[in-house]
């Protein structure tokens, strides 16, 4: 016999870092943007203490963070275009 619905999860997901389900998309994106901006600054600052390939690796990570921040900013602009 085929069941119409799947079995429920066997364990309850952790709630220590739960994001409230009623938070709107714009607020979530704004917080994500701020977190990415902070991560970008931290990575760039820390790269100043490194040399050689480790510095290059961290600068590459900082660039990926920055690209994520740009994408989130664009998503925010798409939600609320400023004319």
N, CA, C and O atoms as a Maestro MAE file, in Angstrom:
{
 s_m_m2io_version
 :::
 2.0.0
}

f_m_ct {
 s_m_title
 :::
 protein
 m_atom[332] {
  # First column is atom index #
  i_m_mmod_type
  r_m_x_coord
  r_m_y_coord
  r_m_z_coord
  i_m_residue_number
  s_m_chain_name
  s_m_pdb_residue_name
  s_m_pdb_atom_name
  i_m_atomic_number
  :::
  1 25 0.836 -1.169 0.000 1 A "UNK " " N  " 7
  2 3 0.000 0.000 0.000 1 A "UNK " " CA " 6
  3 2 0.889 1.245 0.000 1 A "UNK " " C  " 6
  4 15 1.883 1.293 0.725 1 A "UNK " " O  " 8
  5 25 0.548 2.230 -0.790 2 A "UNK " " N  " 7
  6 3 1.303 3.471 -0.870 2 A "UNK " " CA " 6
  7 2 0.638 4.507 0.020 2 A "UNK " " C  " 6
  8 15 -0.567 4.747 -0.067 2 A "UNK " " O  " 8
  9 25 1.449 5.116 0.879 3 A "UNK " " N  " 7
  10 3 0.921 6.138 1.786 3 A "UNK " " CA " 6
  11 2 0.873 7.478 1.054 3 A "UNK " " C  " 6
  12 15 1.778 7.783 0.277 3 A "UNK " " O  " 8
  13 25 -0.169 8.287 1.289 4 A "UNK " " N  " 7
  14 3 -0.270 9.581 0.615 4 A "UNK " " CA " 6
  15 2 0.708 10.628 1.156 4 A "UNK " " C  " 6
  16 15 1.018 11.596 0.462 4 A "UNK " " O  " 8
  17 25 1.193 10.445 2.377 5 A "UNK " " N  " 7
  18 3 2.138 11.411 2.950 5 A "UNK " " CA " 6
  19 2 3.343 10.664 3.502 5 A "UNK " " C  " 6
  20 15 3.215 9.524 3.948 5 A "UNK " " O  " 8
  21 25 4.512 11.297 3.477 6 A "UNK " " N  " 7
  22 3 5.701 10.620 4.009 6 A "UNK " " CA " 6
  23 2 5.669 10.553 5.529 6 A "UNK " " C  " 6
  24 15 4.916 11.272 6.185 6 A "UNK " " O  " 8
  25 25 6.498 9.677 6.068 7 A "UNK " " N  " 7
  26 3 6.614 9.577 7.521 7 A "UNK " " CA " 6
  27 2 7.196 10.874 8.079 7 A "UNK " " C  " 6
  28 15 8.023 11.510 7.426 7 A "UNK " " O  " 8
  29 25 6.777 11.270 9.270 8 A "UNK " " N  " 7
  30 3 7.355 12.470 9.888 8 A "UNK " " CA " 6
  31 2 8.814 12.206 10.268 8 A "UNK " " C  " 6
  32 15 9.218 11.051 10.402 8 A "UNK " " O  " 8
  33 25 9.600 13.259 10.441 9 A "UNK " " N  " 7
  34 3 10.993 13.046 10.846 9 A "UNK " " CA " 6
  35 2 11.074 12.301 12.174 9 A "UNK " " C  " 6
  36 15 10.224 12.478 13.047 9 A "UNK " " O  " 8
  37 25 12.102 11.467 12.318 10 A "UNK " " N  " 7
  38 3 12.249 10.674 13.528 10 A "UNK " " CA " 6
  39 2 12.758 11.508 14.696 10 A "UNK " " C  " 6
  40 15 12.593 11.117 15.852 10 A "UNK " " O  " 8
  41 25 13.374 12.650 14.411 11 A "UNK " " N  " 7
  42 3 13.855 13.510 15.492 11 A "UNK " " CA " 6
  43 2 13.393 14.944 15.260 11 A "UNK " " C  " 6
  44 15 13.126 15.365 14.134 11 A "UNK " " O  " 8
  45 25 13.312 15.661 16.345 12 A "UNK " " N  " 7
  46 3 12.913 17.066 16.258 12 A "UNK " " CA " 6
  47 2 14.155 17.893 15.918 12 A "UNK " " C  " 6
  48 15 15.176 17.761 16.593 12 A "UNK " " O  " 8
  49 25 14.094 18.742 14.889 13 A "UNK " " N  " 7
  50 3 15.254 19.564 14.560 13 A "UNK " " CA " 6
  51 2 15.629 20.467 15.731 13 A "UNK " " C  " 6
  52 15 14.762 20.907 16.487 13 A "UNK " " O  " 8
  53 25 16.913 20.737 15.874 14 A "UNK " " N  " 7
  54 3 17.382 21.622 16.934 14 A "UNK " " CA " 6
  55 2 16.814 23.022 16.765 14 A "UNK " " C  " 6
  56 15 16.605 23.490 15.646 14 A "UNK " " O  " 8
  57 25 16.569 23.678 17.878 15 A "UNK " " N  " 7
  58 3 15.983 25.019 17.825 15 A "UNK " " CA " 6
  59 2 16.897 26.076 18.428 15 A "UNK " " C  " 6
  60 15 16.470 27.214 18.627 15 A "UNK " " O  " 8
  61 25 18.141 25.724 18.720 16 A "UNK " " N  " 7
  62 3 19.040 26.682 19.340 16 A "UNK " " CA " 6
  63 2 19.249 27.909 18.456 16 A "UNK " " C  " 6
  64 15 19.294 29.033 18.955 16 A "UNK " " O  " 8
  65 25 19.374 27.702 17.168 17 A "UNK " " N  " 7
  66 3 19.610 28.804 16.245 17 A "UNK " " CA " 6
  67 2 18.475 28.933 15.237 17 A "UNK " " C  " 6
  68 15 18.705 29.196 14.056 17 A "UNK " " O  " 8
  69 25 17.275 28.750 15.705 18 A "UNK " " N  " 7
  70 3 16.094 28.792 14.855 18 A "UNK " " CA " 6
  71 2 15.758 30.222 14.456 18 A "UNK " " C  " 6
  72 15 15.751 31.125 15.293 18 A "UNK " " O  " 8
  73 25 15.483 30.419 13.181 19 A "UNK " " N  " 7
  74 3 15.004 31.715 12.696 19 A "UNK " " CA " 6
  75 2 13.487 31.650 12.692 19 A "UNK " " C  " 6
  76 15 12.894 30.725 12.136 19 A "UNK " " O  " 8
  77 25 12.872 32.625 13.309 20 A "UNK " " N  " 7
  78 3 11.415 32.639 13.423 20 A "UNK " " CA " 6
  79 2 10.775 32.553 12.039 20 A "UNK " " C  " 6
  80 15 11.169 33.288 11.133 20 A "UNK " " O  " 8
  81 25 9.799 31.672 11.864 21 A "UNK " " N  " 7
  82 3 9.196 31.469 10.551 21 A "UNK " " CA " 6
  83 2 8.379 32.653 10.044 21 A "UNK " " C  " 6
  84 15 8.066 32.714 8.855 21 A "UNK " " O  " 8
  85 25 8.027 33.593 10.917 22 A "UNK " " N  " 7
  86 3 7.202 34.715 10.470 22 A "UNK " " CA " 6
  87 2 8.026 35.936 10.050 22 A "UNK " " C  " 6
  88 15 7.455 36.985 9.750 22 A "UNK " " O  " 8
  89 25 9.353 35.819 10.025 23 A "UNK " " N  " 7
  90 3 10.191 36.947 9.595 23 A "UNK " " CA " 6
  91 2 10.114 37.052 8.076 23 A "UNK " " C  " 6
  92 15 10.255 36.056 7.366 23 A "UNK " " O  " 8
  93 25 9.888 38.271 7.586 24 A "UNK " " N  " 7
  94 3 9.706 38.461 6.144 24 A "UNK " " CA " 6
  95 2 11.041 38.370 5.400 24 A "UNK " " C  " 6
  96 15 12.114 38.515 5.986 24 A "UNK " " O  " 8
  97 25 10.939 38.127 4.106 25 A "UNK " " N  " 7
  98 3 12.103 37.927 3.253 25 A "UNK " " CA " 6
  99 2 13.030 39.127 3.247 25 A "UNK " " C  " 6
  100 15 14.250 38.964 3.286 25 A "UNK " " O  " 8
  101 25 12.477 40.320 3.200 26 A "UNK " " N  " 7
  102 3 13.320 41.523 3.161 26 A "UNK " " CA " 6
  103 2 14.184 41.637 4.420 26 A "UNK " " C  " 6
  104 15 15.359 41.993 4.333 26 A "UNK " " O  " 8
  105 25 13.621 41.342 5.564 27 A "UNK " " N  " 7
  106 3 14.379 41.391 6.816 27 A "UNK " " CA " 6
  107 2 15.473 40.336 6.834 27 A "UNK " " C  " 6
  108 15 16.600 40.610 7.248 27 A "UNK " " O  " 8
  109 25 15.144 39.128 6.386 28 A "UNK " " N  " 7
  110 3 16.144 38.062 6.326 28 A "UNK " " CA " 6
  111 2 17.296 38.448 5.405 28 A "UNK " " C  " 6
  112 15 18.462 38.243 5.744 28 A "UNK " " O  " 8
  113 25 16.969 39.006 4.241 29 A "UNK " " N  " 7
  114 3 18.013 39.416 3.302 29 A "UNK " " CA " 6
  115 2 18.851 40.557 3.860 29 A "UNK " " C  " 6
  116 15 20.065 40.590 3.658 29 A "UNK " " O  " 8
  117 25 18.220 41.489 4.556 30 A "UNK " " N  " 7
  118 3 18.964 42.604 5.146 30 A "UNK " " CA " 6
  119 2 19.967 42.093 6.180 30 A "UNK " " C  " 6
  120 15 21.111 42.547 6.218 30 A "UNK " " O  " 8
  121 25 19.538 41.152 7.012 31 A "UNK " " N  " 7
  122 3 20.457 40.593 8.006 31 A "UNK " " CA " 6
  123 2 21.564 39.784 7.333 31 A "UNK " " C  " 6
  124 15 22.717 39.831 7.761 31 A "UNK " " O  " 8
  125 25 21.220 39.046 6.287 32 A "UNK " " N  " 7
  126 3 22.237 38.292 5.554 32 A "UNK " " CA " 6
  127 2 23.260 39.234 4.934 32 A "UNK " " C  " 6
  128 15 24.459 38.957 4.954 32 A "UNK " " O  " 8
  129 25 22.787 40.343 4.385 33 A "UNK " " N  " 7
  130 3 23.677 41.330 3.779 33 A "UNK " " CA " 6
  131 2 24.634 41.904 4.819 33 A "UNK " " C  " 6
  132 15 25.831 42.027 4.560 33 A "UNK " " O  " 8
  133 25 24.115 42.254 5.989 34 A "UNK " " N  " 7
  134 3 24.958 42.800 7.055 34 A "UNK " " CA " 6
  135 2 25.971 41.766 7.544 34 A "UNK " " C  " 6
  136 15 27.118 42.110 7.829 34 A "UNK " " O  " 8
  137 25 25.560 40.519 7.640 35 A "UNK " " N  " 7
  138 3 26.482 39.464 8.069 35 A "UNK " " CA " 6
  139 2 27.588 39.256 7.048 35 A "UNK " " C  " 6
  140 15 28.753 39.094 7.410 35 A "UNK " " O  " 8
  141 25 27.223 39.262 5.772 36 A "UNK " " N  " 7
  142 3 28.228 39.102 4.724 36 A "UNK " " CA " 6
  143 2 29.181 40.288 4.682 36 A "UNK " " C  " 6
  144 15 30.378 40.112 4.460 36 A "UNK " " O  " 8
  145 25 28.663 41.492 4.893 37 A "UNK " " N  " 7
  146 3 29.529 42.675 4.924 37 A "UNK " " CA " 6
  147 2 30.525 42.569 6.077 37 A "UNK " " C  " 6
  148 15 31.701 42.893 5.910 37 A "UNK " " O  " 8
  149 25 30.070 42.124 7.229 38 A "UNK " " N  " 7
  150 3 30.969 41.944 8.373 38 A "UNK " " CA " 6
  151 2 32.014 40.873 8.085 38 A "UNK " " C  " 6
  152 15 33.192 41.055 8.394 38 A "UNK " " O  " 8
  153 25 31.592 39.767 7.501 39 A "UNK " " N  " 7
  154 3 32.527 38.694 7.167 39 A "UNK " " CA " 6
  155 2 33.567 39.171 6.162 39 A "UNK " " C  " 6
  156 15 34.736 38.798 6.254 39 A "UNK " " O  " 8
  157 25 33.151 39.990 5.209 40 A "UNK " " N  " 7
  158 3 34.078 40.526 4.211 40 A "UNK " " CA " 6
  159 2 35.146 41.387 4.869 40 A "UNK " " C  " 6
  160 15 36.330 41.262 4.554 40 A "UNK " " O  " 8
  161 25 34.735 42.256 5.776 41 A "UNK " " N  " 7
  162 3 35.688 43.122 6.483 41 A "UNK " " CA " 6
  163 2 36.643 42.286 7.331 41 A "UNK " " C  " 6
  164 15 37.850 42.529 7.330 41 A "UNK " " O  " 8
  165 25 36.106 41.298 8.057 42 A "UNK " " N  " 7
  166 3 36.961 40.457 8.900 42 A "UNK " " CA " 6
  167 2 37.983 39.697 8.066 42 A "UNK " " C  " 6
  168 15 39.152 39.612 8.442 42 A "UNK " " O  " 8
  169 25 37.551 39.144 6.938 43 A "UNK " " N  " 7
  170 3 38.464 38.387 6.082 43 A "UNK " " CA " 6
  171 2 39.540 39.297 5.498 43 A "UNK " " C  " 6
  172 15 40.714 38.929 5.466 43 A "UNK " " O  " 8
  173 25 39.149 40.469 5.043 44 A "UNK " " N  " 7
  174 3 40.125 41.406 4.476 44 A "UNK " " CA " 6
  175 2 41.118 41.877 5.529 44 A "UNK " " C  " 6
  176 15 42.317 41.959 5.263 44 A "UNK " " O  " 8
  177 25 40.626 42.185 6.717 45 A "UNK " " N  " 7
  178 3 41.520 42.611 7.798 45 A "UNK " " CA " 6
  179 2 42.499 41.502 8.175 45 A "UNK " " C  " 6
  180 15 43.690 41.756 8.354 45 A "UNK " " O  " 8
  181 25 42.004 40.292 8.294 46 A "UNK " " N  " 7
  182 3 42.857 39.175 8.681 46 A "UNK " " CA " 6
  183 2 43.876 38.855 7.594 46 A "UNK " " C  " 6
  184 15 44.993 38.437 7.899 46 A "UNK " " O  " 8
  185 25 43.506 39.046 6.336 47 A "UNK " " N  " 7
  186 3 44.438 38.786 5.232 47 A "UNK " " CA " 6
  187 2 45.685 39.649 5.362 47 A "UNK " " C  " 6
  188 15 46.759 39.258 4.905 47 A "UNK " " O  " 8
  189 25 45.552 40.815 5.979 48 A "UNK " " N  " 7
  190 3 46.700 41.689 6.180 48 A "UNK " " CA " 6
  191 2 47.764 41.093 7.089 48 A "UNK " " C  " 6
  192 15 48.910 41.542 7.077 48 A "UNK " " O  " 8
  193 25 47.401 40.090 7.872 49 A "UNK " " N  " 7
  194 3 48.357 39.446 8.773 49 A "UNK " " CA " 6
  195 2 49.017 38.217 8.148 49 A "UNK " " C  " 6
  196 15 49.912 37.621 8.747 49 A "UNK " " O  " 8
  197 25 48.583 37.841 6.960 50 A "UNK " " N  " 7
  198 3 49.092 36.631 6.315 50 A "UNK " " CA " 6
  199 2 50.004 36.979 5.149 50 A "UNK " " C  " 6
  200 15 50.039 38.116 4.678 50 A "UNK " " O  " 8
  201 25 50.741 35.970 4.695 51 A "UNK " " N  " 7
  202 3 51.617 36.155 3.542 51 A "UNK " " CA " 6
  203 2 51.478 34.961 2.604 51 A "UNK " " C  " 6
  204 15 51.002 33.891 2.986 51 A "UNK " " O  " 8
  205 25 51.905 35.180 1.375 52 A "UNK " " N  " 7
  206 3 51.980 34.096 0.404 52 A "UNK " " CA " 6
  207 2 50.643 33.480 0.053 52 A "UNK " " C  " 6
  208 15 49.632 34.165 -0.095 52 A "UNK " " O  " 8
  209 25 50.671 32.142 -0.077 53 A "UNK " " N  " 7
  210 3 49.476 31.437 -0.548 53 A "UNK " " CA " 6
  211 2 48.325 31.516 0.455 53 A "UNK " " C  " 6
  212 15 47.159 31.504 0.060 53 A "UNK " " O  " 8
  213 25 48.643 31.598 1.746 54 A "UNK " " N  " 7
  214 3 47.565 31.722 2.736 54 A "UNK " " CA " 6
  215 2 46.823 33.040 2.563 54 A "UNK " " C  " 6
  216 15 45.597 33.088 2.666 54 A "UNK " " O  " 8
  217 25 47.569 34.107 2.299 55 A "UNK " " N  " 7
  218 3 46.949 35.416 2.058 55 A "UNK " " CA " 6
  219 2 46.085 35.368 0.801 55 A "UNK " " C  " 6
  220 15 44.961 35.869 0.786 55 A "UNK " " O  " 8
  221 25 46.630 34.754 -0.255 56 A "UNK " " N  " 7
  222 3 45.874 34.651 -1.507 56 A "UNK " " CA " 6
  223 2 44.593 33.844 -1.322 56 A "UNK " " C  " 6
  224 15 43.549 34.190 -1.874 56 A "UNK " " O  " 8
  225 25 44.675 32.780 -0.552 57 A "UNK " " N  " 7
  226 3 43.487 31.971 -0.288 57 A "UNK " " CA " 6
  227 2 42.431 32.780 0.452 57 A "UNK " " C  " 6
  228 15 41.256 32.750 0.088 57 A "UNK " " O  " 8
  229 25 42.843 33.499 1.481 58 A "UNK " " N  " 7
  230 3 41.879 34.285 2.253 58 A "UNK " " CA " 6
  231 2 41.301 35.429 1.428 58 A "UNK " " C  " 6
  232 15 40.123 35.757 1.569 58 A "UNK " " O  " 8
  233 25 42.108 36.035 0.575 59 A "UNK " " N  " 7
  234 3 41.578 37.092 -0.298 59 A "UNK " " CA " 6
  235 2 40.568 36.516 -1.291 59 A "UNK " " C  " 6
  236 15 39.596 37.183 -1.647 59 A "UNK " " O  " 8
  237 25 40.797 35.283 -1.738 60 A "UNK " " N  " 7
  238 3 39.815 34.614 -2.596 60 A "UNK " " CA " 6
  239 2 38.513 34.356 -1.861 60 A "UNK " " C  " 6
  240 15 37.431 34.539 -2.419 60 A "UNK " " O  " 8
  241 25 38.616 33.930 -0.606 61 A "UNK " " N  " 7
  242 3 37.420 33.727 0.217 61 A "UNK " " CA " 6
  243 2 36.689 35.047 0.416 61 A "UNK " " C  " 6
  244 15 35.462 35.100 0.342 61 A "UNK " " O  " 8
  245 25 37.452 36.122 0.673 62 A "UNK " " N  " 7
  246 3 36.840 37.448 0.848 62 A "UNK " " CA " 6
  247 2 36.096 37.865 -0.414 62 A "UNK " " C  " 6
  248 15 35.041 38.495 -0.337 62 A "UNK " " O  " 8
  249 25 36.645 37.515 -1.577 63 A "UNK " " N  " 7
  250 3 35.979 37.870 -2.829 63 A "UNK " " CA " 6
  251 2 34.669 37.098 -2.986 63 A "UNK " " C  " 6
  252 15 33.670 37.657 -3.440 63 A "UNK " " O  " 8
  253 25 34.669 35.830 -2.618 64 A "UNK " " N  " 7
  254 3 33.438 35.033 -2.687 64 A "UNK " " CA " 6
  255 2 32.388 35.607 -1.738 64 A "UNK " " C  " 6
  256 15 31.208 35.672 -2.082 64 A "UNK " " O  " 8
  257 25 32.814 36.021 -0.550 65 A "UNK " " N  " 7
  258 3 31.890 36.653 0.401 65 A "UNK " " CA " 6
  259 2 31.304 37.920 -0.205 65 A "UNK " " C  " 6
  260 15 30.101 38.163 -0.113 65 A "UNK " " O  " 8
  261 25 32.167 38.731 -0.829 66 A "UNK " " N  " 7
  262 3 31.718 39.984 -1.435 66 A "UNK " " CA " 6
  263 2 30.703 39.718 -2.554 66 A "UNK " " C  " 6
  264 15 29.716 40.441 -2.685 66 A "UNK " " O  " 8
  265 25 30.950 38.681 -3.357 67 A "UNK " " N  " 7
  266 3 30.009 38.347 -4.429 67 A "UNK " " CA " 6
  267 2 28.665 37.905 -3.852 67 A "UNK " " C  " 6
  268 15 27.616 38.228 -4.409 67 A "UNK " " O  " 8
  269 25 28.689 37.174 -2.747 68 A "UNK " " N  " 7
  270 3 27.446 36.807 -2.072 68 A "UNK " " CA " 6
  271 2 26.708 38.030 -1.566 68 A "UNK " " C  " 6
  272 15 25.483 38.111 -1.657 68 A "UNK " " O  " 8
  273 25 27.465 38.990 -1.027 69 A "UNK " " N  " 7
  274 3 26.855 40.233 -0.549 69 A "UNK " " CA " 6
  275 2 26.208 40.996 -1.698 69 A "UNK " " C  " 6
  276 15 25.111 41.534 -1.553 69 A "UNK " " O  " 8
  277 25 26.893 41.042 -2.840 70 A "UNK " " N  " 7
  278 3 26.319 41.720 -4.010 70 A "UNK " " CA " 6
  279 2 25.025 41.048 -4.463 70 A "UNK " " C  " 6
  280 15 24.063 41.725 -4.826 70 A "UNK " " O  " 8
  281 25 25.004 39.717 -4.441 71 A "UNK " " N  " 7
  282 3 23.801 38.989 -4.853 71 A "UNK " " CA " 6
  283 2 22.638 39.263 -3.899 71 A "UNK " " C  " 6
  284 15 21.502 39.441 -4.336 71 A "UNK " " O  " 8
  285 25 22.923 39.297 -2.601 72 A "UNK " " N  " 7
  286 3 21.871 39.579 -1.627 72 A "UNK " " CA " 6
  287 2 21.372 41.013 -1.791 72 A "UNK " " C  " 6
  288 15 20.171 41.268 -1.704 72 A "UNK " " O  " 8
  289 25 22.288 41.945 -2.026 73 A "UNK " " N  " 7
  290 3 21.875 43.331 -2.270 73 A "UNK " " CA " 6
  291 2 20.968 43.433 -3.490 73 A "UNK " " C  " 6
  292 15 19.986 44.175 -3.473 73 A "UNK " " O  " 8
  293 25 21.289 42.696 -4.546 74 A "UNK " " N  " 7
  294 3 20.448 42.714 -5.748 74 A "UNK " " CA " 6
  295 2 19.081 42.139 -5.443 74 A "UNK " " C  " 6
  296 15 18.069 42.657 -5.913 74 A "UNK " " O  " 8
  297 25 19.041 41.064 -4.655 75 A "UNK " " N  " 7
  298 3 17.751 40.479 -4.269 75 A "UNK " " CA " 6
  299 2 16.922 41.487 -3.476 75 A "UNK " " C  " 6
  300 15 15.710 41.580 -3.670 75 A "UNK " " O  " 8
  301 25 17.568 42.242 -2.584 76 A "UNK " " N  " 7
  302 3 16.860 43.286 -1.835 76 A "UNK " " CA " 6
  303 2 16.323 44.356 -2.777 76 A "UNK " " C  " 6
  304 15 15.188 44.809 -2.629 76 A "UNK " " O  " 8
  305 25 17.145 44.757 -3.748 77 A "UNK " " N  " 7
  306 3 16.698 45.749 -4.728 77 A "UNK " " CA " 6
  307 2 15.507 45.238 -5.527 77 A "UNK " " C  " 6
  308 15 14.592 45.999 -5.839 77 A "UNK " " O  " 8
  309 25 15.518 43.948 -5.857 78 A "UNK " " N  " 7
  310 3 14.407 43.367 -6.614 78 A "UNK " " CA " 6
  311 2 13.120 43.344 -5.793 78 A "UNK " " C  " 6
  312 15 12.027 43.472 -6.344 78 A "UNK " " O  " 8
  313 25 13.248 43.180 -4.476 79 A "UNK " " N  " 7
  314 3 12.063 43.183 -3.616 79 A "UNK " " CA " 6
  315 2 11.463 44.572 -3.464 79 A "UNK " " C  " 6
  316 15 10.244 44.730 -3.412 79 A "UNK " " O  " 8
  317 25 12.337 45.585 -3.394 80 A "UNK " " N  " 7
  318 3 11.878 46.956 -3.168 80 A "UNK " " CA " 6
  319 2 12.671 47.899 -4.065 80 A "UNK " " C  " 6
  320 15 13.575 48.588 -3.592 80 A "UNK " " O  " 8
  321 25 12.341 47.937 -5.362 81 A "UNK " " N  " 7
  322 3 13.105 48.794 -6.273 81 A "UNK " " CA " 6
  323 2 12.954 50.265 -5.908 81 A "UNK " " C  " 6
  324 15 11.850 50.738 -5.638 81 A "UNK " " O  " 8
  325 25 14.071 50.979 -5.902 82 A "UNK " " N  " 7
  326 3 14.083 52.415 -5.618 82 A "UNK " " CA " 6
  327 2 14.072 53.167 -6.944 82 A "UNK " " C  " 6
  328 15 15.070 53.163 -7.664 82 A "UNK " " O  " 8
  329 25 12.966 53.804 -7.269 83 A "UNK " " N  " 7
  330 3 12.858 54.538 -8.537 83 A "UNK " " CA " 6
  331 2 13.368 55.948 -8.401 83 A "UNK " " C  " 6
  332 15 13.351 56.706 -9.371 83 A "UNK " " O  " 8
  :::
 }
 m_bond[331] {
  # First column is bond index #
  i_m_from
  i_m_to
  i_m_order
  :::
  1 1 2 1
  2 2 3 1
  3 3 4 2
  4 3 5 1
  5 5 6 1
  6 6 7 1
  7 7 8 2
  8 7 9 1
  9 9 10 1
  10 10 11 1
  11 11 12 2
  12 11 13 1
  13 13 14 1
  14 14 15 1
  15 15 16 2
  16 15 17 1
  17 17 18 1
  18 18 19 1
  19 19 20 2
  20 19 21 1
  21 21 22 1
  22 22 23 1
  23 23 24 2
  24 23 25 1
  25 25 26 1
  26 26 27 1
  27 27 28 2
  28 27 29 1
  29 29 30 1
  30 30 31 1
  31 31 32 2
  32 31 33 1
  33 33 34 1
  34 34 35 1
  35 35 36 2
  36 35 37 1
  37 37 38 1
  38 38 39 1
  39 39 40 2
  40 39 41 1
  41 41 42 1
  42 42 43 1
  43 43 44 2
  44 43 45 1
  45 45 46 1
  46 46 47 1
  47 47 48 2
  48 47 49 1
  49 49 50 1
  50 50 51 1
  51 51 52 2
  52 51 53 1
  53 53 54 1
  54 54 55 1
  55 55 56 2
  56 55 57 1
  57 57 58 1
  58 58 59 1
  59 59 60 2
  60 59 61 1
  61 61 62 1
  62 62 63 1
  63 63 64 2
  64 63 65 1
  65 65 66 1
  66 66 67 1
  67 67 68 2
  68 67 69 1
  69 69 70 1
  70 70 71 1
  71 71 72 2
  72 71 73 1
  73 73 74 1
  74 74 75 1
  75 75 76 2
  76 75 77 1
  77 77 78 1
  78 78 79 1
  79 79 80 2
  80 79 81 1
  81 81 82 1
  82 82 83 1
  83 83 84 2
  84 83 85 1
  85 85 86 1
  86 86 87 1
  87 87 88 2
  88 87 89 1
  89 89 90 1
  90 90 91 1
  91 91 92 2
  92 91 93 1
  93 93 94 1
  94 94 95 1
  95 95 96 2
  96 95 97 1
  97 97 98 1
  98 98 99 1
  99 99 100 2
  100 99 101 1
  101 101 102 1
  102 102 103 1
  103 103 104 2
  104 103 105 1
  105 105 106 1
  106 106 107 1
  107 107 108 2
  108 107 109 1
  109 109 110 1
  110 110 111 1
  111 111 112 2
  112 111 113 1
  113 113 114 1
  114 114 115 1
  115 115 116 2
  116 115 117 1
  117 117 118 1
  118 118 119 1
  119 119 120 2
  120 119 121 1
  121 121 122 1
  122 122 123 1
  123 123 124 2
  124 123 125 1
  125 125 126 1
  126 126 127 1
  127 127 128 2
  128 127 129 1
  129 129 130 1
  130 130 131 1
  131 131 132 2
  132 131 133 1
  133 133 134 1
  134 134 135 1
  135 135 136 2
  136 135 137 1
  137 137 138 1
  138 138 139 1
  139 139 140 2
  140 139 141 1
  141 141 142 1
  142 142 143 1
  143 143 144 2
  144 143 145 1
  145 145 146 1
  146 146 147 1
  147 147 148 2
  148 147 149 1
  149 149 150 1
  150 150 151 1
  151 151 152 2
  152 151 153 1
  153 153 154 1
  154 154 155 1
  155 155 156 2
  156 155 157 1
  157 157 158 1
  158 158 159 1
  159 159 160 2
  160 159 161 1
  161 161 162 1
  162 162 163 1
  163 163 164 2
  164 163 165 1
  165 165 166 1
  166 166 167 1
  167 167 168 2
  168 167 169 1
  169 169 170 1
  170 170 171 1
  171 171 172 2
  172 171 173 1
  173 173 174 1
  174 174 175 1
  175 175 176 2
  176 175 177 1
  177 177 178 1
  178 178 179 1
  179 179 180 2
  180 179 181 1
  181 181 182 1
  182 182 183 1
  183 183 184 2
  184 183 185 1
  185 185 186 1
  186 186 187 1
  187 187 188 2
  188 187 189 1
  189 189 190 1
  190 190 191 1
  191 191 192 2
  192 191 193 1
  193 193 194 1
  194 194 195 1
  195 195 196 2
  196 195 197 1
  197 197 198 1
  198 198 199 1
  199 199 200 2
  200 199 201 1
  201 201 202 1
  202 202 203 1
  203 203 204 2
  204 203 205 1
  205 205 206 1
  206 206 207 1
  207 207 208 2
  208 207 209 1
  209 209 210 1
  210 210 211 1
  211 211 212 2
  212 211 213 1
  213 213 214 1
  214 214 215 1
  215 215 216 2
  216 215 217 1
  217 217 218 1
  218 218 219 1
  219 219 220 2
  220 219 221 1
  221 221 222 1
  222 222 223 1
  223 223 224 2
  224 223 225 1
  225 225 226 1
  226 226 227 1
  227 227 228 2
  228 227 229 1
  229 229 230 1
  230 230 231 1
  231 231 232 2
  232 231 233 1
  233 233 234 1
  234 234 235 1
  235 235 236 2
  236 235 237 1
  237 237 238 1
  238 238 239 1
  239 239 240 2
  240 239 241 1
  241 241 242 1
  242 242 243 1
  243 243 244 2
  244 243 245 1
  245 245 246 1
  246 246 247 1
  247 247 248 2
  248 247 249 1
  249 249 250 1
  250 250 251 1
  251 251 252 2
  252 251 253 1
  253 253 254 1
  254 254 255 1
  255 255 256 2
  256 255 257 1
  257 257 258 1
  258 258 259 1
  259 259 260 2
  260 259 261 1
  261 261 262 1
  262 262 263 1
  263 263 264 2
  264 263 265 1
  265 265 266 1
  266 266 267 1
  267 267 268 2
  268 267 269 1
  269 269 270 1
  270 270 271 1
  271 271 272 2
  272 271 273 1
  273 273 274 1
  274 274 275 1
  275 275 276 2
  276 275 277 1
  277 277 278 1
  278 278 279 1
  279 279 280 2
  280 279 281 1
  281 281 282 1
  282 282 283 1
  283 283 284 2
  284 283 285 1
  285 285 286 1
  286 286 287 1
  287 287 288 2
  288 287 289 1
  289 289 290 1
  290 290 291 1
  291 291 292 2
  292 291 293 1
  293 293 294 1
  294 294 295 1
  295 295 296 2
  296 295 297 1
  297 297 298 1
  298 298 299 1
  299 299 300 2
  300 299 301 1
  301 301 302 1
  302 302 303 1
  303 303 304 2
  304 303 305 1
  305 305 306 1
  306 306 307 1
  307 307 308 2
  308 307 309 1
  309 309 310 1
  310 310 311 1
  311 311 312 2
  312 311 313 1
  313 313 314 1
  314 314 315 1
  315 315 316 2
  316 315 317 1
  317 317 318 1
  318 318 319 1
  319 319 320 2
  320 319 321 1
  321 321 322 1
  322 322 323 1
  323 323 324 2
  324 323 325 1
  325 325 326 1
  326 326 327 1
  327 327 328 2
  328 327 329 1
  329 329 330 1
  330 330 331 1
  331 331 332 2
  :::
 }
}
